[in-house]
Amino acid sequence: MTLIFHTNDSWAIEPSEILLDKNLELRARILSKELRCLVCRNESIDESNSLIAKDLRILLREMLLDGRSDKEILDYLVDRYGEYILLKPKFNKKNII
């Protein structure tokens, strides 16, 4: 994984996590703001300092480097953790209540 330090606006993301490719890093930041920290609950993984949030940020970036689409990444994470991982879950009959 190719990472490089650059200034960012989030205190949770560590310099070692940031991708060299600015387009991939932008996608990572957009996606990580849509994903809930499983420990902090009302924070995104972009904001959270928890270890699982860090692991999820790294996994997300690895999947981007592997060439996966945003949809493939989100589908994988929802399959693994359930729709709860989405800060804004899809509206359907499963989660209406």
C-alpha positions as CSV (number, residue, x, y, z in Angstrom):
1,M,0.0,0.0,0.0
2,T,1.5,3.4,-1.0
3,L,0.8,6.0,1.6
4,I,2.2,9.5,2.1
5,F,1.8,12.2,4.7
6,H,-0.2,15.3,3.7
7,T,-2.3,17.8,5.6
8,N,-5.9,16.8,6.2
9,D,-8.9,18.1,8.0
10,S,-9.7,15.1,10.1
11,W,-7.9,14.4,13.4
12,A,-8.7,10.7,13.4
13,I,-6.9,9.8,10.1
14,E,-3.2,9.2,10.7
15,P,-0.6,10.3,8.2
16,S,0.4,6.7,7.5
17,E,-3.1,5.9,6.3
18,I,-3.3,8.6,3.6
19,L,-3.0,7.3,0.0
20,L,-0.5,8.9,-2.4
21,D,-3.1,8.9,-5.2
22,K,-5.2,12.0,-4.5
23,N,-8.2,10.6,-6.4
24,L,-8.2,7.4,-4.4
25,E,-7.7,9.3,-1.2
26,L,-10.7,11.5,-2.0
27,R,-12.9,8.4,-2.7
28,A,-11.6,6.9,0.6
29,R,-12.6,10.0,2.5
30,I,-16.0,10.2,0.9
31,L,-16.7,6.5,1.7
32,S,-15.3,6.7,5.2
33,K,-17.7,9.5,6.0
34,E,-20.6,7.2,5.1
35,L,-19.5,4.4,7.4
36,R,-20.4,4.1,11.1
37,C,-17.8,3.3,13.7
38,L,-19.0,0.1,15.3
39,V,-17.7,1.3,18.7
40,C,-18.5,5.0,18.7
41,R,-21.9,4.4,16.9
42,N,-22.7,8.0,16.0
43,E,-19.3,8.8,14.5
44,S,-18.1,7.9,11.0
45,I,-14.9,5.9,10.7
46,D,-13.4,9.1,9.3
47,E,-13.9,10.8,12.6
48,S,-13.4,8.0,15.1
49,N,-10.1,7.2,16.9
50,S,-11.2,3.7,17.7
51,L,-9.0,0.8,16.6
52,I,-11.8,-0.8,14.6
53,A,-12.3,2.5,12.8
54,K,-8.6,2.6,11.9
55,D,-8.8,-1.0,10.7
56,L,-11.8,-0.2,8.6
57,R,-10.1,2.9,7.1
58,I,-7.1,0.8,6.2
59,L,-9.3,-2.0,4.7
60,L,-11.2,0.5,2.7
61,R,-8.0,2.0,1.2
62,E,-6.6,-1.5,0.4
63,M,-9.8,-2.3,-1.4
64,L,-9.5,0.9,-3.4
65,L,-5.9,0.1,-4.3
66,D,-7.1,-3.3,-5.5
67,G,-9.4,-1.6,-7.9
68,R,-12.7,-2.2,-6.3
69,S,-15.6,0.1,-7.0
70,D,-17.4,2.1,-4.3
71,K,-20.4,-0.2,-4.6
72,E,-18.3,-3.3,-4.2
73,I,-16.6,-1.9,-1.1
74,L,-19.9,-0.9,0.5
75,D,-21.6,-4.2,-0.4
76,Y,-18.7,-6.1,1.1
77,L,-18.8,-4.1,4.4
78,V,-22.6,-4.4,4.6
79,D,-22.4,-8.2,4.0
80,R,-19.8,-8.4,6.7
81,Y,-21.2,-6.0,9.3
82,G,-24.9,-5.5,8.3
83,E,-26.5,-2.3,7.3
84,Y,-25.8,-0.8,10.7
85,I,-22.3,0.1,9.3
86,L,-24.0,2.6,7.1
87,L,-24.6,6.0,8.7
88,K,-27.5,6.4,6.4
89,P,-28.9,2.9,5.9
90,K,-31.0,2.2,2.8
91,F,-34.7,2.6,3.5
92,N,-36.5,-0.8,3.1
93,K,-38.9,-3.1,4.8
94,K,-36.1,-4.7,6.9
95,N,-35.2,-1.5,8.7
96,I,-38.5,0.4,8.7
97,I,-39.0,-0.3,12.4
